[in-house]
Amino acid sequence: MVATGSATAAPATGAYSLSNAASGLCLEVPGSGTSDGTQLAQRGCTGAANQTWQLKASGGGYTLTAAHSGKCAGVRGASTSAGKAVEQQSCTGGAGQVWTLSPVSGDTYRVVNANGGKCLNVKDSSTAAGALVQQNSCDSVTSKRWTFTAAGSTPTDPTDPTDPPTDPPTDPGTRPAWPSANGSQALTSTMKVSGSYDGGMKRFYGSGDLGSDGQDEDQPALIELADGATLQNVILGSPAADGVHCAGACTLKNVWWEDVGEDAATFRGGSSSLVRTIDGGGARGADDKVFQHNGGGTLIIKNFQVEDFGKLYRSCGNCSTQYGRHVQLQNVWVTAPGDTLVGINTNYGDTARFSGITIYDDSGHDIDICTKYKGVTSGEPSKTGTGADGTNCLYSASDITHAD
């Protein structure tokens, strides 16, 4: 027998995240995949498009449509059996894609498939990130309850290691002064860092094979960070070659680029759970990009300043392997001239969040905050728009200050 709790109205149609009552993790299409047959899973709540579900009335119930792909959550093969996978499917309106909502309390419901009367559930009632989702017989088990949260106000789960931390917005205060170098050192080959390296504010610059500051593709890096490495208190001078390469999760603390070469830093590694953090520091003189995000996961840029640049952040527009990528900008000082703060690929489910952004010397508001593209795996991406949209580019007027 299923206890339904007090009578609660069904949520209005619209966009929601669904967090599991047992784990606090959100229902998602893994990897922002767009193919039919991708089994749904739970993961730390990010508010990304692959975790955003459009609730639409259909056949006496509702369909759940993934915002990034436009495809519906349905039971594999429209099965009525317990233990069958719930997956992403092209929307047909069939009974296997129609769900009714049985209220538990507040905004929490059992999500019941109209075809077989089975409940949306996490396999084995797991609380682990990445656990798969299926249908099972409805009962009082907590993992069969889902909380609906309106898109744009998705809570994050601080206990989930795949969910990047988000600092509360704070007063950005005054821009810190650019530092003076404590000595200089030429690098003729890439310096490789594992573990933690503190440069003591020494300036490193390229020489010999690393002596280019142009925009040539495939230049070597001045500094290469292994997965899990931390680089701190370093100044990169000119020429800077291709700056810093990060092979996986990495942290850059108080790193300064006096004159960006091809890119200040490039982030690689394919896992969607990777989190990279840039805390403090600054960059200037970037003809194109400052930070290039080629791998998966999330990049956090906080307490950072940038001036005279093309793009502060770009999710790779034409990498042969694409991911849903996420970026958070917190307390960033921006000085014109510049083109755009962030460029993302909305068709892959990228998201960008902004708080505490202060822009100087841009009285015409010429610097775009968030530029949207249709990414590709070959050829050139196409620009599709700019500005906040509540789904991919996430900010309000209070998050951006123009100090002209």
C-alpha positions in Angstrom: 0.0 0.0 0.0 1.3 3.5 -0.9 0.7 6.3 1.6 0.0 9.4 -0.4 0.1 12.0 2.4 -2.1 15.0 2.5 -3.8 16.3 -0.6 -1.4 18.4 -2.6 -2.0 20.0 -6.0 0.1 18.9 -8.9 2.8 21.4 -10.0 1.9 23.7 -12.8 3.2 22.8 -16.2 6.7 24.3 -16.8 10.4 23.6 -16.4 11.6 21.7 -13.3 14.5 19.8 -11.8 13.5 16.5 -10.1 15.6 15.7 -7.0 15.4 12.3 -5.4 14.2 12.3 -1.8 16.7 9.7 -0.7 19.8 11.0 -2.2 19.1 14.7 -2.9 20.6 14.1 -6.4 18.9 15.3 -9.6 17.4 13.3 -12.5 19.5 13.8 -15.6 20.4 12.5 -19.0 24.0 11.4 -18.5 26.6 13.3 -20.4 24.0 15.5 -22.0 23.5 12.8 -24.6 20.9 13.3 -27.3 20.5 9.7 -28.5 17.4 7.6 -27.9 17.9 4.8 -25.4 20.1 6.7 -23.0 19.1 5.5 -19.5 18.5 8.3 -17.0 20.6 8.6 -13.9 20.9 10.8 -10.8 23.8 13.2 -10.2 24.5 16.3 -8.2 22.1 19.1 -9.0 23.7 21.8 -11.3 20.6 23.3 -13.0 22.0 22.3 -16.4 19.7 21.7 -19.3 20.2 17.9 -19.1 18.7 18.1 -15.6 15.9 20.4 -16.6 12.5 18.7 -17.4 9.6 20.3 -19.1 6.4 19.1 -17.5 3.6 19.0 -20.1 0.0 17.8 -19.8 -0.6 14.7 -21.9 -3.2 11.8 -21.9 -4.5 12.4 -18.3 -1.0 12.8 -17.0 2.3 14.5 -18.0 5.3 14.0 -20.2 8.8 14.9 -19.0 10.9 16.4 -21.8 14.6 17.0 -21.4 15.4 20.6 -22.1 18.7 19.9 -23.8 17.4 17.3 -26.3 13.7 17.8 -26.6 13.2 14.1 -25.9 10.9 12.4 -23.4 11.5 10.2 -20.3 9.9 6.8 -21.1 10.0 3.2 -20.0 12.2 1.1 -22.3 9.9 -0.9 -24.7 6.9 0.6 -22.9 7.3 -2.3 -20.5 5.0 -2.8 -17.5 7.6 -4.9 -15.7 9.4 -3.8 -12.5 13.1 -3.1 -13.0 12.9 -1.8 -16.6 15.1 1.1 -17.5 13.7 4.6 -17.8 15.4 6.3 -20.7 15.4 9.2 -23.1 13.2 8.6 -26.2 11.8 10.6 -29.1 8.5 11.9 -27.9 5.5 9.9 -29.2 2.8 10.5 -26.6 2.7 6.8 -26.0 1.6 5.5 -22.6 5.2 4.5 -21.7 6.0 8.2 -21.8 3.1 9.4 -19.7 3.4 9.9 -16.0 1.0 10.7 -13.2 2.0 12.4 -10.0 1.0 11.0 -6.7 1.5 13.7 -4.0 3.5 12.9 -0.9 3.9 16.3 0.7 4.7 19.8 -0.4 6.5 19.7 -3.8 7.4 16.0 -3.4 5.6 13.3 -5.5 5.7 9.7 -6.6 6.1 9.7 -10.4 4.0 6.9 -11.7 4.1 5.5 -15.2 0.6 5.5 -16.8 1.3 2.3 -18.7 2.2 -0.1 -15.9 1.5 1.8 -12.7 5.1 1.5 -11.6 7.1 4.3 -9.9 10.2 6.2 -11.0 12.9 4.9 -8.8 16.7 4.8 -8.4 18.1 1.3 -9.0 18.7 -0.5 -5.7 17.6 2.7 -3.9 21.2 3.9 -4.3 22.3 7.3 -3.1 25.4 7.3 -5.3 26.0 9.9 -8.0 25.6 8.2 -11.4 23.1 5.5 -10.2 20.7 4.5 -12.9 16.9 5.1 -12.9 14.2 2.5 -13.6 10.6 1.8 -12.7 9.6 -0.4 -9.7 6.5 -1.2 -7.8 5.2 1.7 -5.9 5.6 1.6 -2.1 6.8 3.9 0.7 10.5 3.6 -0.1 12.1 7.1 -0.1 14.0 6.6 -3.4 10.6 6.5 -5.1 9.8 10.1 -4.2 10.9 13.1 -6.2 10.9 16.8 -5.4 10.0 19.2 -8.2 11.9 22.5 -8.1 11.2 25.3 -10.6 14.1 25.7 -13.1 16.5 28.5 -12.2 16.2 27.8 -8.4 17.7 24.3 -8.4 19.4 23.4 -5.1 22.8 21.9 -5.1 23.9 19.0 -2.9 27.0 19.9 -1.0 27.6 16.3 0.0 27.9 15.1 -3.6 31.5 15.2 -4.7 30.5 15.5 -8.3 28.6 18.7 -7.6 30.9 21.7 -7.6 30.8 24.1 -4.7 29.2 27.4 -5.2 30.2 30.3 -3.0 27.5 32.7 -2.0 27.7 36.0 -3.8 29.7 38.6 -1.9 30.7 42.2 -2.5 33.4 42.1 -5.1 35.1 45.1 -3.4 38.1 46.8 -5.1 40.3 45.3 -7.8 43.5 44.0 -6.4 46.7 45.5 -7.9 48.7 43.6 -10.4 51.6 42.0 -8.5 55.4 42.5 -9.1 57.5 39.5 -9.9 59.9 38.0 -7.5 62.5 37.1 -10.1 62.2 35.6 -13.5 62.9 32.2 -15.1 63.0 31.2 -18.8 61.5 27.9 -19.7 62.7 26.1 -22.9 60.6 23.0 -22.3 57.2 22.5 -20.6 57.4 22.4 -16.8 55.3 19.5 -15.5 53.6 19.8 -12.2 52.0 17.0 -10.1 50.9 17.6 -6.5 51.2 21.2 -5.5 53.7 23.9 -6.7 54.1 27.3 -5.1 56.1 29.7 -7.3 56.6 32.4 -4.7 55.4 35.0 -7.3 58.2 34.1 -9.7 57.7 35.1 -13.4 58.0 32.3 -16.0 58.3 33.0 -19.7 59.0 31.0 -22.8 62.3 30.7 -24.7 63.4 28.5 -27.6 60.6 26.1 -28.6 58.4 27.9 -26.1 59.2 31.4 -27.4 56.0 32.1 -29.2 53.2 34.4 -28.1 51.1 34.1 -31.3 47.8 32.4 -31.9 49.2 29.3 -33.6 47.2 26.1 -32.8 48.8 23.2 -31.0 51.5 25.2 -29.3 53.1 23.5 -26.2 52.2 24.7 -22.8 54.6 26.6 -20.5 53.3 24.6 -17.5 51.4 21.3 -17.6 49.3 20.2 -14.6 48.6 16.5 -13.9 45.2 15.5 -12.7 44.7 16.8 -9.2 47.6 19.3 -9.3 47.6 22.8 -7.8 49.6 25.7 -9.2 49.8 28.9 -7.0 51.6 32.2 -6.7 52.9 32.2 -10.3 53.2 34.9 -12.9 53.4 34.0 -16.6 55.2 36.6 -18.6 55.7 37.0 -22.4 56.1 35.0 -24.5 53.7 32.6 -22.9 53.2 30.0 -25.6 50.0 28.1 -24.8 50.0 29.0 -21.1 48.9 26.3 -18.7 47.4 22.9 -19.7 45.3 21.0 -17.1 44.9 17.3 -17.7 42.0 16.7 -15.3 40.9 18.2 -12.0 43.2 21.1 -11.1 43.4 24.3 -9.0 45.0 27.6 -10.0 45.5 30.0 -7.1 46.8 33.5 -7.6 48.1 32.9 -11.1 48.7 35.9 -13.3 49.1 36.2 -17.1 50.8 39.4 -18.0 50.3 38.9 -21.8 48.2 35.9 -22.8 49.7 33.8 -25.7 47.4 31.4 -27.6 45.3 30.8 -24.4 46.0 31.4 -20.8 44.9 27.9 -19.8 43.3 24.9 -21.5 41.3 22.4 -19.6 41.1 18.8 -20.8 39.9 15.4 -19.4 36.5 13.9 -20.4 34.7 13.1 -17.1 31.5 15.1 -16.5 32.4 15.1 -12.7 35.7 17.0 -13.1 35.8 20.3 -11.2 38.5 22.9 -11.9 38.9 26.1 -9.9 40.7 29.3 -10.7 40.8 31.4 -7.5 42.4 34.8 -7.6 44.9 36.1 -10.2 44.2 37.8 -13.5 44.9 37.9 -17.2 45.4 40.6 -19.9 46.3 41.0 -23.5 44.3 38.0 -24.9 43.7 38.4 -28.6 41.1 35.6 -28.4 40.4 33.3 -25.5 41.6 33.4 -21.9 40.3 30.0 -20.7 39.6 27.2 -23.2 37.4 24.3 -21.9 37.9 21.3 -24.1 37.1 18.5 -21.7 34.0 17.8 -19.6 32.9 19.0 -16.2 32.8 22.4 -14.5 35.2 25.3 -14.3 34.8 27.8 -11.4 36.4 31.2 -11.9 36.3 33.4 -8.8 38.1 36.5 -7.4 39.7 37.0 -10.8 40.3 40.0 -13.1 40.6 40.3 -16.8 41.4 43.2 -19.2 41.9 43.7 -22.9 40.6 40.3 -24.0 38.4 38.5 -26.6 36.6 35.9 -24.5 37.2 35.1 -20.8 35.8 31.6 -21.2 35.0 29.5 -24.2 33.5 26.0 -24.2 35.1 24.3 -27.2 32.9 25.0 -30.2 34.3 22.3 -32.6 36.1 19.6 -30.6 35.8 16.2 -32.1 34.3 14.9 -28.8 31.8 17.2 -27.2 30.4 17.4 -23.7 27.9 19.4 -21.6 30.2 21.9 -19.9 29.5 24.2 -17.1 31.2 27.4 -15.9 30.6 29.6 -12.8 31.9 33.2 -12.6 32.0 34.6 -9.0 33.4 38.0 -8.1 35.2 38.8 -11.4 36.5 42.3 -12.3 36.4 43.0 -16.1 38.1 45.9 -17.8 37.3 46.8 -21.5 38.1 46.3 -24.2 36.6 42.9 -24.5 34.2 40.9 -26.7 32.3 38.5 -24.4 32.7 37.0 -20.9 31.5 33.5 -21.7 30.8 31.5 -24.9 28.8 28.3 -24.5 27.2 25.6 -26.7 23.6 25.4 -25.8 22.9 22.4 -28.0 25.2 20.3 -25.7 23.6 21.5 -22.5 26.3 24.0 -21.4 25.5 26.4 -18.6 27.1 29.6 -17.3 26.3 31.2 -14.0 27.3 34.7 -12.9 27.5 36.6 -9.6 29.4 39.6 -8.5 30.6 40.7 -12.0 31.9 44.3 -12.2 32.7 45.8 -15.6 34.9 48.9 -16.0 35.4 51.4 -18.9 32.5 50.0 -20.9 30.0 52.8 -21.0 28.4 51.5 -24.1 27.9 48.1 -22.6 29.7 46.5 -25.6 31.0 43.5 -23.7 28.5 40.6 -24.0 27.9 38.7 -20.8 27.0 35.3 -22.3 27.2 34.4 -26.0 25.4 31.2 -27.2 26.6 29.0 -30.0 25.5 25.8 -31.7 28.6 23.7 -31.3 29.8 21.1 -33.8 32.4 18.3 -34.0 33.9 19.6 -37.2 33.8 22.9 -39.0 32.8 26.1 -37.4 30.2 26.7 -34.7 27.4 29.2 -35.3 26.4 32.0 -33.0 22.8 31.7 -31.9 22.3 34.6 -29.5 23.4 36.5 -26.4 22.0 37.2 -22.9 20.3 35.6 -20.0 17.7 33.0 -20.8 17.0 31.1 -17.5 18.3 27.8 -18.9 21.8 28.1 -20.2 22.9 31.7 -19.4 22.0 32.2 -15.8 22.1 35.7 -14.3 20.0 38.6 -13.4 20.6 42.4 -13.6 21.8 42.5 -10.0 24.7 40.1 -10.8 26.3 42.6 -13.3 27.6 46.0 -12.3 28.9 48.6 -14.8 31.4 50.9 -13.1 31.8 53.3 -16.0 
